Amino acid sequence: MKKFIYSALVVLTFSFTLIACGSDNNDENINYSTTAEQASAGTYNGTWTRIGDDGKAVDFSGTVTLTAGSTTGVTSIAFSCPEAKLEATSLANVWNAKHGFHFLNQISDNNPDNGLGAPFAGEIDENGVLVTSFTISQRSGRTLVKYNFSFTGKK
């Protein structure tokens, strides 16, 4: 019985060794010659979609501008859509992803680093397409309306 258990452990250990030595080429397309905040910086022109409480979607043209911060992994993001009365600047963490970049700011309560006033996240794919979304409240006449904003644009 001891020989059987010993043999089984040897076979199991050997199989884990073969699995661990497999080739993983998923990171071949990532360029680490610059930092994420430098490589992702730029102005992305595209379309903002705003969906109100009533479910009605309205599209506007606008921009999202990323500016590299002085701290590694931090970028300044300016959201701009004059037609939708959206002008806000916020700091966000940015990092290399599998084939592009991700950015995120989860802190919104009384945080001077989040001028948007809401948590947001987004990504930039290998083709330079930026996608982001968030929910904020804006005045529409006398009423405070909760809007879902989403953006898709390219450098």
CNS distance restraints for C-alpha pairs under 8 A (distance, minus, plus):
assign (resid   1 and name CA) (resid   5 and name CA) 6.37 0.50 0.50
assign (resid   2 and name CA) (resid   6 and name CA) 6.05 0.50 0.50
assign (resid   3 and name CA) (resid   7 and name CA) 5.98 0.50 0.50
assign (resid   4 and name CA) (resid   8 and name CA) 6.08 0.50 0.50
assign (resid   5 and name CA) (resid   9 and name CA) 6.19 0.50 0.50
assign (resid   6 and name CA) (resid  10 and name CA) 6.28 0.50 0.50
assign (resid   7 and name CA) (resid  11 and name CA) 6.24 0.50 0.50
assign (resid   8 and name CA) (resid  12 and name CA) 6.08 0.50 0.50
assign (resid   9 and name CA) (resid  13 and name CA) 5.98 0.50 0.50
assign (resid  10 and name CA) (resid  14 and name CA) 6.12 0.50 0.50
assign (resid  11 and name CA) (resid  15 and name CA) 6.19 0.50 0.50
assign (resid  12 and name CA) (resid  16 and name CA) 6.36 0.50 0.50
assign (resid  13 and name CA) (resid  17 and name CA) 6.34 0.50 0.50
assign (resid  14 and name CA) (resid  18 and name CA) 6.46 0.50 0.50
assign (resid  15 and name CA) (resid  19 and name CA) 6.33 0.50 0.50
assign (resid  16 and name CA) (resid  20 and name CA) 6.11 0.50 0.50
assign (resid  17 and name CA) (resid  21 and name CA) 6.34 0.50 0.50
assign (resid  18 and name CA) (resid  22 and name CA) 6.79 0.50 0.50
assign (resid  26 and name CA) (resid  98 and name CA) 7.21 0.50 0.50
assign (resid  27 and name CA) (resid  98 and name CA) 6.47 0.50 0.50
assign (resid  27 and name CA) (resid  99 and name CA) 7.89 0.50 0.50
assign (resid  29 and name CA) (resid  99 and name CA) 6.49 0.50 0.50
assign (resid  30 and name CA) (resid  96 and name CA) 7.72 0.50 0.50
assign (resid  30 and name CA) (resid  98 and name CA) 6.95 0.50 0.50
assign (resid  30 and name CA) (resid  99 and name CA) 6.16 0.50 0.50
assign (resid  30 and name CA) (resid 100 and name CA) 7.29 0.50 0.50
assign (resid  32 and name CA) (resid  36 and name CA) 7.95 0.50 0.50
assign (resid  34 and name CA) (resid  38 and name CA) 6.28 0.50 0.50
assign (resid  34 and name CA) (resid  39 and name CA) 6.05 0.50 0.50
assign (resid  35 and name CA) (resid  39 and name CA) 6.14 0.50 0.50
assign (resid  35 and name CA) (resid  72 and name CA) 7.32 0.50 0.50
assign (resid  35 and name CA) (resid  73 and name CA) 7.51 0.50 0.50
assign (resid  36 and name CA) (resid  40 and name CA) 5.96 0.50 0.50
assign (resid  36 and name CA) (resid  73 and name CA) 6.54 0.50 0.50
assign (resid  36 and name CA) (resid  94 and name CA) 6.26 0.50 0.50
assign (resid  36 and name CA) (resid  95 and name CA) 5.29 0.50 0.50
assign (resid  36 and name CA) (resid  96 and name CA) 5.64 0.50 0.50
assign (resid  36 and name CA) (resid 101 and name CA) 6.94 0.50 0.50
assign (resid  37 and name CA) (resid  41 and name CA) 6.12 0.50 0.50
assign (resid  37 and name CA) (resid  67 and name CA) 7.36 0.50 0.50
assign (resid  37 and name CA) (resid  68 and name CA) 4.83 0.50 0.50
assign (resid  37 and name CA) (resid  69 and name CA) 6.98 0.50 0.50
assign (resid  37 and name CA) (resid  72 and name CA) 7.20 0.50 0.50
assign (resid  37 and name CA) (resid  73 and name CA) 5.91 0.50 0.50
assign (resid  37 and name CA) (resid  74 and name CA) 6.26 0.50 0.50
assign (resid  37 and name CA) (resid  75 and name CA) 5.57 0.50 0.50
assign (resid  37 and name CA) (resid  94 and name CA) 6.12 0.50 0.50
assign (resid  37 and name CA) (resid  95 and name CA) 7.34 0.50 0.50
assign (resid  38 and name CA) (resid  67 and name CA) 7.71 0.50 0.50
assign (resid  38 and name CA) (resid  68 and name CA) 5.31 0.50 0.50
assign (resid  40 and name CA) (resid  66 and name CA) 6.93 0.50 0.50
assign (resid  40 and name CA) (resid  68 and name CA) 7.99 0.50 0.50
assign (resid  40 and name CA) (resid 101 and name CA) 7.10 0.50 0.50
assign (resid  40 and name CA) (resid 124 and name CA) 7.67 0.50 0.50
assign (resid  41 and name CA) (resid  65 and name CA) 7.30 0.50 0.50
assign (resid  41 and name CA) (resid  66 and name CA) 4.68 0.50 0.50
assign (resid  41 and name CA) (resid  67 and name CA) 5.07 0.50 0.50
assign (resid  41 and name CA) (resid  68 and name CA) 5.89 0.50 0.50
assign (resid  41 and name CA) (resid  75 and name CA) 7.95 0.50 0.50
assign (resid  42 and name CA) (resid  65 and name CA) 5.66 0.50 0.50
assign (resid  42 and name CA) (resid  66 and name CA) 5.32 0.50 0.50
assign (resid  42 and name CA) (resid  67 and name CA) 6.58 0.50 0.50
assign (resid  42 and name CA) (resid 155 and name CA) 6.54 0.50 0.50
assign (resid  43 and name CA) (resid  63 and name CA) 6.63 0.50 0.50
assign (resid  43 and name CA) (resid  64 and name CA) 5.91 0.50 0.50
assign (resid  43 and name CA) (resid  65 and name CA) 4.24 0.50 0.50
assign (resid  43 and name CA) (resid  66 and name CA) 6.42 0.50 0.50
assign (resid  43 and name CA) (resid 154 and name CA) 7.97 0.50 0.50
assign (resid  43 and name CA) (resid 155 and name CA) 5.68 0.50 0.50
assign (resid  44 and name CA) (resid  63 and name CA) 5.48 0.50 0.50
assign (resid  44 and name CA) (resid  64 and name CA) 5.25 0.50 0.50
assign (resid  44 and name CA) (resid  65 and name CA) 6.05 0.50 0.50
assign (resid  44 and name CA) (resid 129 and name CA) 7.89 0.50 0.50
assign (resid  44 and name CA) (resid 130 and name CA) 6.96 0.50 0.50
assign (resid  44 and name CA) (resid 153 and name CA) 5.29 0.50 0.50
assign (resid  44 and name CA) (resid 154 and name CA) 4.71 0.50 0.50
assign (resid  44 and name CA) (resid 155 and name CA) 4.28 0.50 0.50
assign (resid  45 and name CA) (resid  61 and name CA) 7.66 0.50 0.50
assign (resid  45 and name CA) (resid  62 and name CA) 6.07 0.50 0.50
assign (resid  45 and name CA) (resid  63 and name CA) 4.60 0.50 0.50
assign (resid  45 and name CA) (resid  64 and name CA) 6.80 0.50 0.50
assign (resid  45 and name CA) (resid 153 and name CA) 4.96 0.50 0.50
assign (resid  45 and name CA) (resid 154 and name CA) 5.56 0.50 0.50
assign (resid  45 and name CA) (resid 155 and name CA) 6.31 0.50 0.50
assign (resid  46 and name CA) (resid  61 and name CA) 5.82 0.50 0.50
assign (resid  46 and name CA) (resid  62 and name CA) 5.75 0.50 0.50
assign (resid  46 and name CA) (resid  63 and name CA) 6.05 0.50 0.50
assign (resid  46 and name CA) (resid 151 and name CA) 6.99 0.50 0.50
assign (resid  46 and name CA) (resid 152 and name CA) 5.58 0.50 0.50
assign (resid  46 and name CA) (resid 153 and name CA) 3.76 0.50 0.50
assign (resid  46 and name CA) (resid 154 and name CA) 6.40 0.50 0.50
assign (resid  47 and name CA) (resid  59 and name CA) 6.46 0.50 0.50
assign (resid  47 and name CA) (resid  60 and name CA) 5.65 0.50 0.50
assign (resid  47 and name CA) (resid  61 and name CA) 4.61 0.50 0.50
assign (resid  47 and name CA) (resid  62 and name CA) 5.96 0.50 0.50
assign (resid  47 and name CA) (resid  63 and name CA) 7.77 0.50 0.50
assign (resid  47 and name CA) (resid 151 and name CA) 5.66 0.50 0.50
assign (resid  47 and name CA) (resid 152 and name CA) 5.63 0.50 0.50
assign (resid  47 and name CA) (resid 153 and name CA) 6.30 0.50 0.50
assign (resid  48 and name CA) (resid  59 and name CA) 5.60 0.50 0.50
assign (resid  48 and name CA) (resid  60 and name CA) 5.07 0.50 0.50
assign (resid  48 and name CA) (resid  61 and name CA) 5.90 0.50 0.50
assign (resid  48 and name CA) (resid  62 and name CA) 6.30 0.50 0.50
assign (resid  48 and name CA) (resid  81 and name CA) 7.30 0.50 0.50
assign (resid  48 and name CA) (resid 149 and name CA) 6.71 0.50 0.50
assign (resid  48 and name CA) (resid 150 and name CA) 5.67 0.50 0.50
assign (resid  48 and name CA) (resid 151 and name CA) 4.50 0.50 0.50
assign (resid  48 and name CA) (resid 152 and name CA) 6.84 0.50 0.50
assign (resid  49 and name CA) (resid  57 and name CA) 6.46 0.50 0.50
assign (resid  49 and name CA) (resid  58 and name CA) 5.64 0.50 0.50
assign (resid  49 and name CA) (resid  59 and name CA) 4.47 0.50 0.50
assign (resid  49 and name CA) (resid  60 and name CA) 6.38 0.50 0.50
assign (resid  49 and name CA) (resid 148 and name CA) 7.98 0.50 0.50
assign (resid  49 and name CA) (resid 149 and name CA) 5.66 0.50 0.50
assign (resid  49 and name CA) (resid 150 and name CA) 5.26 0.50 0.50
assign (resid  49 and name CA) (resid 151 and name CA) 6.34 0.50 0.50
assign (resid  50 and name CA) (resid  57 and name CA) 5.56 0.50 0.50
assign (resid  50 and name CA) (resid  58 and name CA) 5.32 0.50 0.50
assign (resid  50 and name CA) (resid  59 and name CA) 6.40 0.50 0.50
assign (resid  50 and name CA) (resid  84 and name CA) 7.90 0.50 0.50
assign (resid  50 and name CA) (resid 147 and name CA) 6.24 0.50 0.50
assign (resid  50 and name CA) (resid 148 and name CA) 5.65 0.50 0.50
assign (resid  50 and name CA) (resid 149 and name CA) 4.65 0.50 0.50
assign (resid  50 and name CA) (resid 150 and name CA) 6.71 0.50 0.50
assign (resid  51 and name CA) (resid  55 and name CA) 5.72 0.50 0.50
assign (resid  51 and name CA) (resid  56 and name CA) 5.48 0.50 0.50
assign (resid  51 and name CA) (resid  57 and name CA) 4.41 0.50 0.50
assign (resid  51 and name CA) (resid  58 and name CA) 6.53 0.50 0.50
assign (resid  51 and name CA) (resid 147 and name CA) 5.49 0.50 0.50
assign (resid  51 and name CA) (resid 148 and name CA) 5.13 0.50 0.50
assign (resid  51 and name CA) (resid 149 and name CA) 6.58 0.50 0.50
assign (resid  52 and name CA) (resid  56 and name CA) 5.89 0.50 0.50
assign (resid  52 and name CA) (resid  57 and name CA) 6.98 0.50 0.50
assign (resid  52 and name CA) (resid 145 and name CA) 6.84 0.50 0.50
assign (resid  52 and name CA) (resid 146 and name CA) 6.15 0.50 0.50
assign (resid  52 and name CA) (resid 147 and name CA) 4.57 0.50 0.50
assign (resid  52 and name CA) (resid 148 and name CA) 6.52 0.50 0.50
assign (resid  53 and name CA) (resid 145 and name CA) 6.62 0.50 0.50
assign (resid  53 and name CA) (resid 146 and name CA) 6.07 0.50 0.50
assign (resid  53 and name CA) (resid 147 and name CA) 6.63 0.50 0.50
assign (resid  60 and name CA) (resid  81 and name CA) 7.09 0.50 0.50
assign (resid  60 and name CA) (resid  83 and name CA) 6.72 0.50 0.50
assign (resid  60 and name CA) (resid  84 and name CA) 7.15 0.50 0.50
assign (resid  61 and name CA) (resid  81 and name CA) 6.71 0.50 0.50
assign (resid  62 and name CA) (resid  80 and name CA) 5.69 0.50 0.50
assign (resid  62 and name CA) (resid  81 and name CA) 4.61 0.50 0.50
assign (resid  62 and name CA) (resid  82 and name CA) 7.43 0.50 0.50
assign (resid  63 and name CA) (resid  79 and name CA) 6.35 0.50 0.50
assign (resid  63 and name CA) (resid  80 and name CA) 5.25 0.50 0.50
assign (resid  63 and name CA) (resid  81 and name CA) 6.66 0.50 0.50
assign (resid  63 and name CA) (resid 153 and name CA) 7.42 0.50 0.50
assign (resid  64 and name CA) (resid  77 and name CA) 6.78 0.50 0.50
assign (resid  64 and name CA) (resid  78 and name CA) 5.59 0.50 0.50
assign (resid  64 and name CA) (resid  79 and name CA) 4.80 0.50 0.50
assign (resid  64 and name CA) (resid  80 and name CA) 6.16 0.50 0.50
assign (resid  64 and name CA) (resid 153 and name CA) 7.91 0.50 0.50
assign (resid  65 and name CA) (resid  76 and name CA) 7.96 0.50 0.50
assign (resid  65 and name CA) (resid  77 and name CA) 5.55 0.50 0.50
assign (resid  65 and name CA) (resid  78 and name CA) 5.04 0.50 0.50
assign (resid  65 and name CA) (resid  79 and name CA) 6.77 0.50 0.50
assign (resid  66 and name CA) (resid  75 and name CA) 6.30 0.50 0.50
assign (resid  66 and name CA) (resid  76 and name CA) 5.62 0.50 0.50
assign (resid  66 and name CA) (resid  77 and name CA) 4.64 0.50 0.50
assign (resid  66 and name CA) (resid  78 and name CA) 6.60 0.50 0.50
assign (resid  67 and name CA) (resid  75 and name CA) 5.62 0.50 0.50
assign (resid  67 and name CA) (resid  76 and name CA) 5.07 0.50 0.50
assign (resid  67 and name CA) (resid  77 and name CA) 6.50 0.50 0.50
assign (resid  68 and name CA) (resid  74 and name CA) 6.86 0.50 0.50
assign (resid  68 and name CA) (resid  75 and name CA) 4.74 0.50 0.50
assign (resid  68 and name CA) (resid  76 and name CA) 6.42 0.50 0.50
assign (resid  69 and name CA) (resid  73 and name CA) 7.89 0.50 0.50
assign (resid  69 and name CA) (resid  74 and name CA) 5.40 0.50 0.50
assign (resid  69 and name CA) (resid  75 and name CA) 4.82 0.50 0.50
assign (resid  69 and name CA) (resid  76 and name CA) 6.27 0.50 0.50
assign (resid  70 and name CA) (resid  74 and name CA) 7.48 0.50 0.50
assign (resid  73 and name CA) (resid  93 and name CA) 5.53 0.50 0.50
assign (resid  73 and name CA) (resid  94 and name CA) 5.18 0.50 0.50
assign (resid  73 and name CA) (resid  95 and name CA) 6.14 0.50 0.50
assign (resid  74 and name CA) (resid  91 and name CA) 6.77 0.50 0.50
assign (resid  74 and name CA) (resid  92 and name CA) 5.70 0.50 0.50
assign (resid  74 and name CA) (resid  93 and name CA) 4.68 0.50 0.50
assign (resid  74 and name CA) (resid  94 and name CA) 5.80 0.50 0.50
assign (resid  75 and name CA) (resid  91 and name CA) 5.72 0.50 0.50
assign (resid  75 and name CA) (resid  92 and name CA) 5.48 0.50 0.50
assign (resid  75 and name CA) (resid  93 and name CA) 6.35 0.50 0.50
assign (resid  75 and name CA) (resid  94 and name CA) 6.47 0.50 0.50
assign (resid  76 and name CA) (resid  89 and name CA) 6.92 0.50 0.50
assign (resid  76 and name CA) (resid  90 and name CA) 5.72 0.50 0.50
assign (resid  76 and name CA) (resid  91 and name CA) 4.49 0.50 0.50
assign (resid  76 and name CA) (resid  92 and name CA) 6.34 0.50 0.50
assign (resid  77 and name CA) (resid  89 and name CA) 5.53 0.50 0.50
assign (resid  77 and name CA) (resid  90 and name CA) 5.29 0.50 0.50
assign (resid  77 and name CA) (resid  91 and name CA) 6.03 0.50 0.50
assign (resid  77 and name CA) (resid  92 and name CA) 7.06 0.50 0.50
assign (resid  78 and name CA) (resid  87 and name CA) 7.36 0.50 0.50
assign (resid  78 and name CA) (resid  88 and name CA) 5.75 0.50 0.50
assign (resid  78 and name CA) (resid  89 and name CA) 4.26 0.50 0.50
assign (resid  78 and name CA) (resid  90 and name CA) 6.52 0.50 0.50
assign (resid  79 and name CA) (resid  86 and name CA) 6.87 0.50 0.50
assign (resid  79 and name CA) (resid  87 and name CA) 5.67 0.50 0.50
assign (resid  79 and name CA) (resid  88 and name CA) 5.28 0.50 0.50
assign (resid  79 and name CA) (resid  89 and name CA) 6.19 0.50 0.50
assign (resid  80 and name CA) (resid  86 and name CA) 5.64 0.50 0.50
assign (resid  80 and name CA) (resid  87 and name CA) 4.77 0.50 0.50
assign (resid  80 and name CA) (resid  88 and name CA) 6.82 0.50 0.50
assign (resid  81 and name CA) (resid  85 and name CA) 6.22 0.50 0.50
assign (resid  81 and name CA) (resid  86 and name CA) 4.96 0.50 0.50
assign (resid  81 and name CA) (resid  87 and name CA) 6.40 0.50 0.50
assign (resid  82 and name CA) (resid  86 and name CA) 5.85 0.50 0.50
assign (resid  82 and name CA) (resid  87 and name CA) 6.91 0.50 0.50
assign (resid  88 and name CA) (resid 115 and name CA) 5.58 0.50 0.50
assign (resid  88 and name CA) (resid 116 and name CA) 5.24 0.50 0.50
assign (resid  89 and name CA) (resid 114 and name CA) 7.09 0.50 0.50
assign (resid  89 and name CA) (resid 115 and name CA) 5.19 0.50 0.50
assign (resid  89 and name CA) (resid 116 and name CA) 6.35 0.50 0.50
assign (resid  90 and name CA) (resid 113 and name CA) 5.63 0.50 0.50
assign (resid  90 and name CA) (resid 114 and name CA) 4.42 0.50 0.50
assign (resid  90 and name CA) (resid 115 and name CA) 4.92 0.50 0.50
assign (resid  90 and name CA) (resid 116 and name CA) 6.18 0.50 0.50
assign (resid  91 and name CA) (resid 105 and name CA) 7.13 0.50 0.50
assign (resid  91 and name CA) (resid 113 and name CA) 5.44 0.50 0.50
assign (resid  91 and name CA) (resid 114 and name CA) 6.03 0.50 0.50
assign (resid  92 and name CA) (resid 103 and name CA) 6.12 0.50 0.50
assign (resid  92 and name CA) (resid 104 and name CA) 5.29 0.50 0.50
assign (resid  92 and name CA) (resid 105 and name CA) 4.91 0.50 0.50
assign (resid  93 and name CA) (resid 103 and name CA) 5.38 0.50 0.50
assign (resid  93 and name CA) (resid 104 and name CA) 5.38 0.50 0.50
assign (resid  93 and name CA) (resid 105 and name CA) 6.51 0.50 0.50
assign (resid  94 and name CA) (resid 101 and name CA) 6.81 0.50 0.50
assign (resid  94 and name CA) (resid 102 and name CA) 5.62 0.50 0.50
assign (resid  94 and name CA) (resid 103 and name CA) 4.24 0.50 0.50
assign (resid  94 and name CA) (resid 104 and name CA) 6.69 0.50 0.50
assign (resid  95 and name CA) (resid 101 and name CA) 5.58 0.50 0.50
assign (resid  95 and name CA) (resid 102 and name CA) 5.59 0.50 0.50
assign (resid  95 and name CA) (resid 103 and name CA) 6.58 0.50 0.50
assign (resid  96 and name CA) (resid 100 and name CA) 6.03 0.50 0.50
assign (resid  96 and name CA) (resid 101 and name CA) 4.56 0.50 0.50
assign (resid  96 and name CA) (resid 102 and name CA) 6.56 0.50 0.50
assign (resid  97 and name CA) (resid 101 and name CA) 4.75 0.50 0.50
assign (resid  97 and name CA) (resid 102 and name CA) 6.11 0.50 0.50
assign (resid  99 and name CA) (resid 125 and name CA) 6.03 0.50 0.50
assign (resid  99 and name CA) (resid 126 and name CA) 5.09 0.50 0.50
assign (resid 100 and name CA) (resid 123 and name CA) 7.39 0.50 0.50
assign (resid 100 and name CA) (resid 124 and name CA) 5.44 0.50 0.50
assign (resid 100 and name CA) (resid 125 and name CA) 4.57 0.50 0.50
assign (resid 100 and name CA) (resid 126 and name CA) 4.86 0.50 0.50
assign (resid 100 and name CA) (resid 128 and name CA) 7.75 0.50 0.50
assign (resid 101 and name CA) (resid 123 and name CA) 5.54 0.50 0.50
assign (resid 101 and name CA) (resid 124 and name CA) 5.07 0.50 0.50
assign (resid 101 and name CA) (resid 125 and name CA) 6.62 0.50 0.50
assign (resid 102 and name CA) (resid 121 and name CA) 7.56 0.50 0.50
assign (resid 102 and name CA) (resid 122 and name CA) 5.81 0.50 0.50
assign (resid 102 and name CA) (resid 123 and name CA) 4.25 0.50 0.50
assign (resid 102 and name CA) (resid 124 and name CA) 6.36 0.50 0.50
assign (resid 103 and name CA) (resid 121 and name CA) 5.64 0.50 0.50
assign (resid 103 and name CA) (resid 122 and name CA) 5.35 0.50 0.50
assign (resid 103 and name CA) (resid 123 and name CA) 6.10 0.50 0.50
assign (resid 104 and name CA) (resid 119 and name CA) 7.78 0.50 0.50
assign (resid 104 and name CA) (resid 120 and name CA) 5.91 0.50 0.50
assign (resid 104 and name CA) (resid 121 and name CA) 4.32 0.50 0.50
assign (resid 104 and name CA) (resid 122 and name CA) 6.55 0.50 0.50
assign (resid 105 and name CA) (resid 114 and name CA) 7.45 0.50 0.50
assign (resid 105 and name CA) (resid 119 and name CA) 5.51 0.50 0.50
assign (resid 105 and name CA) (resid 120 and name CA) 5.54 0.50 0.50
assign (resid 105 and name CA) (resid 121 and name CA) 6.44 0.50 0.50
assign (resid 106 and name CA) (resid 118 and name CA) 7.58 0.50 0.50
assign (resid 106 and name CA) (resid 119 and name CA) 4.38 0.50 0.50
assign (resid 106 and name CA) (resid 120 and name CA) 6.34 0.50 0.50
assign (resid 106 and name CA) (resid 121 and name CA) 7.92 0.50 0.50
assign (resid 107 and name CA) (resid 111 and name CA) 6.79 0.50 0.50
assign (resid 107 and name CA) (resid 114 and name CA) 7.01 0.50 0.50
assign (resid 107 and name CA) (resid 118 and name CA) 7.30 0.50 0.50
assign (resid 107 and name CA) (resid 119 and name CA) 5.86 0.50 0.50
assign (resid 108 and name CA) (resid 114 and name CA) 5.96 0.50 0.50
assign (resid 108 and name CA) (resid 116 and name CA) 7.76 0.50 0.50
assign (resid 108 and name CA) (resid 117 and name CA) 4.97 0.50 0.50
assign (resid 108 and name CA) (resid 118 and name CA) 4.91 0.50 0.50
assign (resid 108 and name CA) (resid 119 and name CA) 5.73 0.50 0.50
assign (resid 109 and name CA) (resid 117 and name CA) 7.01 0.50 0.50
assign (resid 109 and name CA) (resid 118 and name CA) 7.91 0.50 0.50
assign (resid 110 and name CA) (resid 117 and name CA) 7.86 0.50 0.50
assign (resid 111 and name CA) (resid 115 and name CA) 7.68 0.50 0.50
assign (resid 111 and name CA) (resid 117 and name CA) 7.77 0.50 0.50
assign (resid 114 and name CA) (resid 118 and name CA) 7.33 0.50 0.50
assign (resid 116 and name CA) (resid 136 and name CA) 7.97 0.50 0.50
assign (resid 117 and name CA) (resid 136 and name CA) 7.39 0.50 0.50
assign (resid 118 and name CA) (resid 134 and name CA) 6.91 0.50 0.50
assign (resid 118 and name CA) (resid 135 and name CA) 6.73 0.50 0.50
assign (resid 118 and name CA) (resid 136 and name CA) 6.28 0.50 0.50
assign (resid 119 and name CA) (resid 134 and name CA) 6.67 0.50 0.50
assign (resid 119 and name CA) (resid 135 and name CA) 8.00 0.50 0.50
assign (resid 120 and name CA) (resid 132 and name CA) 7.26 0.50 0.50
assign (resid 120 and name CA) (resid 133 and name CA) 6.21 0.50 0.50
assign (resid 120 and name CA) (resid 134 and name CA) 5.12 0.50 0.50
assign (resid 121 and name CA) (resid 132 and name CA) 5.84 0.50 0.50
assign (resid 121 and name CA) (resid 133 and name CA) 6.50 0.50 0.50
assign (resid 121 and name CA) (resid 134 and name CA) 7.44 0.50 0.50
assign (resid 122 and name CA) (resid 130 and name CA) 7.13 0.50 0.50
assign (resid 122 and name CA) (resid 131 and name CA) 5.43 0.50 0.50
assign (resid 122 and name CA) (resid 132 and name CA) 4.07 0.50 0.50
assign (resid 122 and name CA) (resid 133 and name CA) 6.78 0.50 0.50
assign (resid 123 and name CA) (resid 130 and name CA) 5.69 0.50 0.50
assign (resid 123 and name CA) (resid 131 and name CA) 5.53 0.50 0.50
assign (resid 123 and name CA) (resid 132 and name CA) 6.62 0.50 0.50
assign (resid 124 and name CA) (resid 128 and name CA) 5.78 0.50 0.50
assign (resid 124 and name CA) (resid 129 and name CA) 5.30 0.50 0.50
assign (resid 124 and name CA) (resid 130 and name CA) 4.28 0.50 0.50
assign (resid 124 and name CA) (resid 131 and name CA) 6.44 0.50 0.50
assign (resid 125 and name CA) (resid 129 and name CA) 5.48 0.50 0.50
assign (resid 125 and name CA) (resid 130 and name CA) 6.74 0.50 0.50
assign (resid 128 and name CA) (resid 154 and name CA) 5.75 0.50 0.50
assign (resid 128 and name CA) (resid 155 and name CA) 6.30 0.50 0.50
assign (resid 129 and name CA) (resid 152 and name CA) 6.89 0.50 0.50
assign (resid 129 and name CA) (resid 153 and name CA) 5.60 0.50 0.50
assign (resid 129 and name CA) (resid 154 and name CA) 4.58 0.50 0.50
assign (resid 129 and name CA) (resid 155 and name CA) 7.20 0.50 0.50
assign (resid 130 and name CA) (resid 151 and name CA) 7.61 0.50 0.50
assign (resid 130 and name CA) (resid 152 and name CA) 5.66 0.50 0.50
assign (resid 130 and name CA) (resid 153 and name CA) 5.35 0.50 0.50
assign (resid 130 and name CA) (resid 154 and name CA) 6.05 0.50 0.50
assign (resid 131 and name CA) (resid 150 and name CA) 7.38 0.50 0.50
assign (resid 131 and name CA) (resid 151 and name CA) 5.52 0.50 0.50
assign (resid 131 and name CA) (resid 152 and name CA) 4.65 0.50 0.50
assign (resid 131 and name CA) (resid 153 and name CA) 6.82 0.50 0.50
assign (resid 132 and name CA) (resid 150 and name CA) 5.69 0.50 0.50
assign (resid 132 and name CA) (resid 151 and name CA) 5.35 0.50 0.50
assign (resid 132 and name CA) (resid 152 and name CA) 6.94 0.50 0.50
assign (resid 133 and name CA) (resid 148 and name CA) 7.33 0.50 0.50
assign (resid 133 and name CA) (resid 149 and name CA) 5.49 0.50 0.50
assign (resid 133 and name CA) (resid 150 and name CA) 4.14 0.50 0.50
assign (resid 133 and name CA) (resid 151 and name CA) 6.30 0.50 0.50
assign (resid 134 and name CA) (resid 148 and name CA) 5.94 0.50 0.50
assign (resid 134 and name CA) (resid 149 and name CA) 5.49 0.50 0.50
assign (resid 134 and name CA) (resid 150 and name CA) 6.63 0.50 0.50
assign (resid 135 and name CA) (resid 146 and name CA) 6.86 0.50 0.50
assign (resid 135 and name CA) (resid 147 and name CA) 5.59 0.50 0.50
assign (resid 135 and name CA) (resid 148 and name CA) 4.39 0.50 0.50
assign (resid 135 and name CA) (resid 149 and name CA) 6.00 0.50 0.50
assign (resid 136 and name CA) (resid 146 and name CA) 5.71 0.50 0.50
assign (resid 136 and name CA) (resid 147 and name CA) 5.53 0.50 0.50
assign (resid 136 and name CA) (resid 148 and name CA) 6.67 0.50 0.50
assign (resid 136 and name CA) (resid 149 and name CA) 7.74 0.50 0.50
assign (resid 137 and name CA) (resid 144 and name CA) 6.23 0.50 0.50
assign (resid 137 and name CA) (resid 145 and name CA) 5.33 0.50 0.50
assign (resid 137 and name CA) (resid 146 and name CA) 4.19 0.50 0.50
assign (resid 137 and name CA) (resid 147 and name CA) 5.90 0.50 0.50
assign (resid 138 and name CA) (resid 144 and name CA) 5.57 0.50 0.50
assign (resid 138 and name CA) (resid 145 and name CA) 5.43 0.50 0.50
assign (resid 138 and name CA) (resid 146 and name CA) 6.45 0.50 0.50
assign (resid 138 and name CA) (resid 147 and name CA) 7.21 0.50 0.50
assign (resid 139 and name CA) (resid 143 and name CA) 5.64 0.50 0.50
assign (resid 139 and name CA) (resid 144 and name CA) 4.50 0.50 0.50
assign (resid 139 and name CA) (resid 145 and name CA) 6.04 0.50 0.50
assign (resid 140 and name CA) (resid 144 and name CA) 6.13 0.50 0.50
assign (resid 140 and name CA) (resid 145 and name CA) 6.46 0.50 0.50
